[in-house]
Every structure is written in C-alpha cells, then in structure tokens.
Amino acid sequence: MHDTQLNDAERDAAAQILGVLAQFSPEQADRILAHVQHQTDARDQPMFSRGRPQGPNGVLDDPLKTWVDQETGGLLRRQLRVAHQDVSSFLRDCAYAKVYGKTYSMILAERAVHEANAMAALSALTGPFQGREIA
C-alpha cells in the first residue's frame, strides 16, 4: 500500500508502528505483525470461538500465513464477508482441500452426519429409554 492511499491519521499510526518495529529484528517484526494480523482476523466472525479447536488429526496448532498485495487482500476479505467466512477459516479450508481433497468445513460436516447416523443406529438397537417421571 502506498502512503498516498492513507489519510493523515493512518500515516501517523503507520509511522508510529514502524518506529516501534524498528527496535526488533525482521523475524521478530514479522512475528509481531502476524500476531496483530491474527488478532485482527479474530475480530471477524471466527469459525471457532473457544480454546484450540480439534481437527481430524488433532489440535489445530500450526499457524499458516501468507502475504498478498493490498488490493487482493481487500477483495478477498470483501468476498469472505459476503460468504460469512473469516480469513483463517478460508486458509484452513484451502490447506485441507489441497492435502485431503476436501475442505475442513466439509470434513466437519461429514463428521457431524456420521455422528448423527451413529446415534440413530444406536437408538434403533437399544430402543427408546426414559427416566422415571417425577410427580
């Protein structure tokens, strides 16, 4: 993004941020910015809201990130807002689609259907059971 696209307040904020980041190595600055971006993305409606979510292969604890130009990032965020999806869940879906041939959302949906079918089958085997009624 070029400075000409920022208003005065945004330019001042960017200068302050760059001043603070100058105290750190490039790797540390990248980690700090990635953390801030993650916090910003979390303000969008996240797919998960409590703790670290479980994936099909365990806890989702490996953060992936990438850098794109401002125009592409803005257009992507706009499209994701229309689809009611945040950047993190989109990147997660892309990673799972590439590796497993299904998006993470599809895997979760399949798991939910499988669990519902398993409960229905169990209910068919055991029959309905009820607790005592309290008068």
DRENSEMAR-379410 format. One record per residue (C-alpha): residue in three letters; x, y, z. Coordinates in steps of 0.25 Angstrom, whole numbers, padded with zeros to 4 digits, always signed. Example, Ala and Ser with C-alpha at 12.3 -4.5 7.8 and 13.67 -1.06 7.14 Angstrom:
2
ala+0049-0018+0031ser+0055-0004+0029
end
This chain:
135
met+0000+0000+0000his+0005+0014-0004asp+0005+0025+0006thr-0003+0033-0004gln-0015+0024+0000leu-0014+0027+0015asn-0021+0039+0021asp-0012+0047+0031ala-0017+0039+0044glu-0014+0026+0037arg+0000+0031+0032asp+0003+0035+0047ala-0001+0022+0052ala+0007+0015+0042ala+0020+0023+0045gln+0018+0020+0060ile+0017+0005+0057leu+0029+0005+0048gly+0037+0013+0059val+0033+0002+0069leu+0036-0009+0060ala+0050-0003+0057gln+0054-0008+0070phe+0053-0022+0066ser+0059-0032+0057pro+0052-0034+0043glu+0048-0048+0048gln+0043-0042+0061ala+0035-0031+0054asp+0029-0042+0045arg+0024-0050+0057ile+0019-0037+0064leu+0011-0033+0051ala+0006-0048+0049his+0001-0047+0063val-0006-0034+0061gln-0012-0039+0048his-0017-0052+0055gln-0024-0043+0066thr-0030-0034+0055asp-0035-0047+0047ala-0041-0052+0060arg-0050-0040+0061asp-0056-0045+0048gln-0066-0056+0051pro-0057-0067+0054met-0062-0082+0051phe-0057-0086+0065ser-0058-0077+0078arg-0054-0085+0090gly-0040-0091+0092arg-0032-0098+0082pro-0041-0106+0072gln-0039-0121+0069gly-0037-0125+0055pro-0038-0138+0049asn-0023-0141+0052gly-0023-0134+0066val-0022-0120+0071leu-0021-0109+0061asp-0008-0102+0066asp+0001-0099+0053pro-0001-0085+0049leu+0000-0083+0034lys+0001-0069+0028thr+0004-0062+0015trp+0006-0048+0009val-0002-0043-0003asp-0004-0029-0009gln-0014-0019-0002glu-0024-0020-0014thr-0024-0035-0014gly-0025-0035+0001gly-0037-0025+0001leu-0044-0032-0010leu-0042-0046-0003arg-0047-0040+0011arg-0059-0034+0004gln-0063-0047-0003leu-0061-0055+0010arg-0070-0045+0017val-0081-0047+0007ala-0079-0062+0009his-0079-0061+0025gln-0065-0067+0026asp-0053-0061+0032val-0039-0061+0026ser-0034-0072+0036ser-0045-0082+0032phe-0043-0079+0018leu-0028-0082+0018arg-0031-0095+0027asp-0041-0099+0016cys-0031-0097+0005ala-0020-0105+0013tyr-0029-0117+0015ala-0035-0116+0001lys-0020-0117-0004val-0016-0128+0005tyr-0028-0137+0007gly-0037-0133-0005lys-0048-0127+0004thr-0049-0114+0011tyr-0048-0114+0026ser-0063-0110+0026met-0067-0122+0018ile-0059-0131+0028leu-0067-0125+0040ala-0080-0127+0033glu-0077-0141+0029arg-0073-0144+0044ala-0086-0138+0049val-0094-0146+0039his-0086-0159+0043glu-0089-0156+0058ala-0103-0153+0056asn-0105-0166+0048ala-0097-0174+0059met-0107-0168+0069ala-0119-0172+0061ala-0113-0186+0059leu-0110-0187+0074ser-0124-0183+0077ala-0130-0193+0067leu-0122-0204+0074thr-0125-0200+0089gly-0139-0195+0087pro-0144-0182+0094phe-0141-0182+0109gln-0147-0172+0118gly-0144-0168+0132arg-0155-0168+0143glu-0165-0157+0143ile-0165-0149+0155ala-0179-0146+0160
end
